[in-house]
Amino acid sequence: MVPGLLLSAAGMLITVATATPVAVVVGSAVFGAGFGVAQNATLTLMYARVARPSFGTVTAVWNLAYDAGMGAGAAGFGLAAAHTGYPWAFALTAAVMLLALGPALRDARVRTGSRPR
């Protein structure tokens, strides 16, 4: 999860330079790579935490969360961009994404047996 979150947030930060087409393309590619990693990691983690007969439920819950998150994220970004402009909306999106690092790091520590400090 953590690498995906970091790549996605980095892509958003690169995309802040909206006046530079190369930055927008590179930022979008970096974001997409990170998003793909996070997308696969979340589904894999969910499957790992249930017995095989519950995979159908996991798939349904994951898809519901994914679609709801995409919709809420798009609406939130649109509202932010309308009030701040695109560069600030991209920066705000990166900051919000980094908020997920806390739970992701805590989960990684629990899964590896490390104790949180």
ChimeraX commands (.cxc) that place a marker at each C-alpha (Angstrom):
marker #1 position 0.00,0.00,0.00 radius 0.5
marker #1 position 2.65,2.49,1.04 radius 0.5
marker #1 position 4.53,2.55,-2.29 radius 0.5
marker #1 position 1.26,2.99,-4.16 radius 0.5
marker #1 position 0.19,5.86,-1.93 radius 0.5
marker #1 position 3.55,7.58,-2.24 radius 0.5
marker #1 position 3.65,7.20,-6.04 radius 0.5
marker #1 position 0.08,8.46,-6.39 radius 0.5
marker #1 position 0.70,11.49,-4.19 radius 0.5
marker #1 position 3.97,12.23,-6.03 radius 0.5
marker #1 position 2.10,12.12,-9.33 radius 0.5
marker #1 position -0.44,14.61,-8.03 radius 0.5
marker #1 position 2.34,16.93,-6.86 radius 0.5
marker #1 position 4.06,16.77,-10.26 radius 0.5
marker #1 position 0.75,17.57,-11.93 radius 0.5
marker #1 position 0.55,20.83,-9.94 radius 0.5
marker #1 position 2.68,22.34,-12.72 radius 0.5
marker #1 position -0.36,22.57,-15.01 radius 0.5
marker #1 position 1.32,25.15,-17.25 radius 0.5
marker #1 position 3.91,22.55,-18.28 radius 0.5
marker #1 position 2.41,19.86,-20.51 radius 0.5
marker #1 position 5.26,17.42,-19.84 radius 0.5
marker #1 position 4.68,17.73,-16.08 radius 0.5
marker #1 position 0.98,17.01,-16.53 radius 0.5
marker #1 position 1.70,13.90,-18.62 radius 0.5
marker #1 position 4.49,12.63,-16.35 radius 0.5
marker #1 position 2.47,13.42,-13.22 radius 0.5
marker #1 position -0.53,11.60,-14.60 radius 0.5
marker #1 position 1.60,8.57,-15.48 radius 0.5
marker #1 position 3.20,8.47,-12.03 radius 0.5
marker #1 position -0.21,8.86,-10.41 radius 0.5
marker #1 position -1.62,6.07,-12.57 radius 0.5
marker #1 position 1.23,3.72,-11.68 radius 0.5
marker #1 position 0.77,4.40,-7.98 radius 0.5
marker #1 position -2.98,4.08,-8.23 radius 0.5
marker #1 position -2.61,0.72,-9.96 radius 0.5
marker #1 position -0.31,-0.52,-7.21 radius 0.5
marker #1 position -2.68,0.67,-4.49 radius 0.5
marker #1 position -5.69,-0.76,-6.28 radius 0.5
marker #1 position -4.15,-4.23,-6.48 radius 0.5
marker #1 position -2.73,-4.06,-2.96 radius 0.5
marker #1 position -6.06,-3.20,-1.37 radius 0.5
marker #1 position -7.90,-6.04,-3.07 radius 0.5
marker #1 position -5.10,-8.50,-2.27 radius 0.5
marker #1 position -5.06,-7.45,1.38 radius 0.5
marker #1 position -8.80,-7.90,1.63 radius 0.5
marker #1 position -8.64,-11.38,0.11 radius 0.5
marker #1 position -5.82,-12.31,2.49 radius 0.5
marker #1 position -7.98,-11.49,5.50 radius 0.5
marker #1 position -10.94,-13.73,4.75 radius 0.5
marker #1 position -11.54,-17.38,4.03 radius 0.5
marker #1 position -12.00,-18.39,0.39 radius 0.5
marker #1 position -15.81,-18.71,0.66 radius 0.5
marker #1 position -15.95,-14.97,1.49 radius 0.5
marker #1 position -14.15,-13.87,-1.69 radius 0.5
marker #1 position -17.46,-12.93,-3.34 radius 0.5
marker #1 position -18.33,-10.65,-0.44 radius 0.5
marker #1 position -14.85,-9.10,-0.53 radius 0.5
marker #1 position -15.19,-8.45,-4.25 radius 0.5
marker #1 position -18.56,-6.75,-3.76 radius 0.5
marker #1 position -17.37,-4.62,-0.83 radius 0.5
marker #1 position -14.15,-3.66,-2.63 radius 0.5
marker #1 position -16.04,-2.64,-5.78 radius 0.5
marker #1 position -18.56,-0.63,-3.78 radius 0.5
marker #1 position -15.78,1.18,-1.90 radius 0.5
marker #1 position -13.81,1.75,-5.11 radius 0.5
marker #1 position -16.76,3.22,-7.00 radius 0.5
marker #1 position -17.91,5.33,-4.05 radius 0.5
marker #1 position -14.37,6.59,-3.51 radius 0.5
marker #1 position -13.93,7.48,-7.18 radius 0.5
marker #1 position -17.23,9.36,-7.19 radius 0.5
marker #1 position -16.57,11.21,-3.94 radius 0.5
marker #1 position -13.01,11.98,-5.01 radius 0.5
marker #1 position -14.10,13.36,-8.38 radius 0.5
marker #1 position -16.80,15.50,-6.77 radius 0.5
marker #1 position -14.40,16.76,-4.10 radius 0.5
marker #1 position -11.73,17.54,-6.67 radius 0.5
marker #1 position -14.24,19.40,-8.81 radius 0.5
marker #1 position -15.38,21.51,-5.86 radius 0.5
marker #1 position -11.80,22.22,-4.83 radius 0.5
marker #1 position -10.75,23.13,-8.38 radius 0.5
marker #1 position -13.73,25.47,-8.77 radius 0.5
marker #1 position -12.65,27.39,-5.67 radius 0.5
marker #1 position -8.86,27.19,-5.84 radius 0.5
marker #1 position -7.91,26.39,-9.44 radius 0.5
marker #1 position -6.37,23.18,-10.70 radius 0.5
marker #1 position -2.84,23.50,-9.28 radius 0.5
marker #1 position -4.09,23.92,-5.71 radius 0.5
marker #1 position -6.69,21.18,-6.20 radius 0.5
marker #1 position -3.93,18.77,-7.28 radius 0.5
marker #1 position -1.81,19.78,-4.27 radius 0.5
marker #1 position -4.78,19.35,-1.93 radius 0.5
marker #1 position -5.49,15.93,-3.44 radius 0.5
marker #1 position -1.88,14.87,-2.79 radius 0.5
marker #1 position -2.15,16.04,0.83 radius 0.5
marker #1 position -5.41,14.16,1.36 radius 0.5
marker #1 position -3.88,11.02,-0.15 radius 0.5
marker #1 position -0.95,11.25,2.26 radius 0.5
marker #1 position -3.42,11.09,5.17 radius 0.5
marker #1 position -3.88,7.43,4.29 radius 0.5
marker #1 position -0.20,6.76,5.08 radius 0.5
marker #1 position -0.92,6.59,8.82 radius 0.5
marker #1 position -3.35,3.69,8.64 radius 0.5
marker #1 position -1.30,1.97,5.90 radius 0.5
marker #1 position 1.91,2.12,7.94 radius 0.5
marker #1 position 0.12,0.95,11.08 radius 0.5
marker #1 position -1.40,-1.96,9.16 radius 0.5
marker #1 position 1.99,-2.89,7.69 radius 0.5
marker #1 position 3.52,-2.95,11.18 radius 0.5
marker #1 position 0.73,-5.14,12.52 radius 0.5
marker #1 position 1.06,-7.59,9.62 radius 0.5
marker #1 position 4.84,-7.88,10.01 radius 0.5
marker #1 position 4.62,-8.28,13.78 radius 0.5
marker #1 position 6.35,-4.98,14.60 radius 0.5
marker #1 position 4.99,-2.99,17.46 radius 0.5
marker #1 position 3.83,0.57,16.76 radius 0.5
marker #1 position 5.86,3.22,18.52 radius 0.5
marker link #1:1,2 radius 0.2
marker link #1:2,3 radius 0.2
marker link #1:3,4 radius 0.2
marker link #1:4,5 radius 0.2
marker link #1:5,6 radius 0.2
marker link #1:6,7 radius 0.2
marker link #1:7,8 radius 0.2
marker link #1:8,9 radius 0.2
marker link #1:9,10 radius 0.2
marker link #1:10,11 radius 0.2
marker link #1:11,12 radius 0.2
marker link #1:12,13 radius 0.2
marker link #1:13,14 radius 0.2
marker link #1:14,15 radius 0.2
marker link #1:15,16 radius 0.2
marker link #1:16,17 radius 0.2
marker link #1:17,18 radius 0.2
marker link #1:18,19 radius 0.2
marker link #1:19,20 radius 0.2
marker link #1:20,21 radius 0.2
marker link #1:21,22 radius 0.2
marker link #1:22,23 radius 0.2
marker link #1:23,24 radius 0.2
marker link #1:24,25 radius 0.2
marker link #1:25,26 radius 0.2
marker link #1:26,27 radius 0.2
marker link #1:27,28 radius 0.2
marker link #1:28,29 radius 0.2
marker link #1:29,30 radius 0.2
marker link #1:30,31 radius 0.2
marker link #1:31,32 radius 0.2
marker link #1:32,33 radius 0.2
marker link #1:33,34 radius 0.2
marker link #1:34,35 radius 0.2
marker link #1:35,36 radius 0.2
marker link #1:36,37 radius 0.2
marker link #1:37,38 radius 0.2
marker link #1:38,39 radius 0.2
marker link #1:39,40 radius 0.2
marker link #1:40,41 radius 0.2
marker link #1:41,42 radius 0.2
marker link #1:42,43 radius 0.2
marker link #1:43,44 radius 0.2
marker link #1:44,45 radius 0.2
marker link #1:45,46 radius 0.2
marker link #1:46,47 radius 0.2
marker link #1:47,48 radius 0.2
marker link #1:48,49 radius 0.2
marker link #1:49,50 radius 0.2
marker link #1:50,51 radius 0.2
marker link #1:51,52 radius 0.2
marker link #1:52,53 radius 0.2
marker link #1:53,54 radius 0.2
marker link #1:54,55 radius 0.2
marker link #1:55,56 radius 0.2
marker link #1:56,57 radius 0.2
marker link #1:57,58 radius 0.2
marker link #1:58,59 radius 0.2
marker link #1:59,60 radius 0.2
marker link #1:60,61 radius 0.2
marker link #1:61,62 radius 0.2
marker link #1:62,63 radius 0.2
marker link #1:63,64 radius 0.2
marker link #1:64,65 radius 0.2
marker link #1:65,66 radius 0.2
marker link #1:66,67 radius 0.2
marker link #1:67,68 radius 0.2
marker link #1:68,69 radius 0.2
marker link #1:69,70 radius 0.2
marker link #1:70,71 radius 0.2
marker link #1:71,72 radius 0.2
marker link #1:72,73 radius 0.2
marker link #1:73,74 radius 0.2
marker link #1:74,75 radius 0.2
marker link #1:75,76 radius 0.2
marker link #1:76,77 radius 0.2
marker link #1:77,78 radius 0.2
marker link #1:78,79 radius 0.2
marker link #1:79,80 radius 0.2
marker link #1:80,81 radius 0.2
marker link #1:81,82 radius 0.2
marker link #1:82,83 radius 0.2
marker link #1:83,84 radius 0.2
marker link #1:84,85 radius 0.2
marker link #1:85,86 radius 0.2
marker link #1:86,87 radius 0.2
marker link #1:87,88 radius 0.2
marker link #1:88,89 radius 0.2
marker link #1:89,90 radius 0.2
marker link #1:90,91 radius 0.2
marker link #1:91,92 radius 0.2
marker link #1:92,93 radius 0.2
marker link #1:93,94 radius 0.2
marker link #1:94,95 radius 0.2
marker link #1:95,96 radius 0.2
marker link #1:96,97 radius 0.2
marker link #1:97,98 radius 0.2
marker link #1:98,99 radius 0.2
marker link #1:99,100 radius 0.2
marker link #1:100,101 radius 0.2
marker link #1:101,102 radius 0.2
marker link #1:102,103 radius 0.2
marker link #1:103,104 radius 0.2
marker link #1:104,105 radius 0.2
marker link #1:105,106 radius 0.2
marker link #1:106,107 radius 0.2
marker link #1:107,108 radius 0.2
marker link #1:108,109 radius 0.2
marker link #1:109,110 radius 0.2
marker link #1:110,111 radius 0.2
marker link #1:111,112 radius 0.2
marker link #1:112,113 radius 0.2
marker link #1:113,114 radius 0.2
marker link #1:114,115 radius 0.2
marker link #1:115,116 radius 0.2
marker link #1:116,117 radius 0.2
view
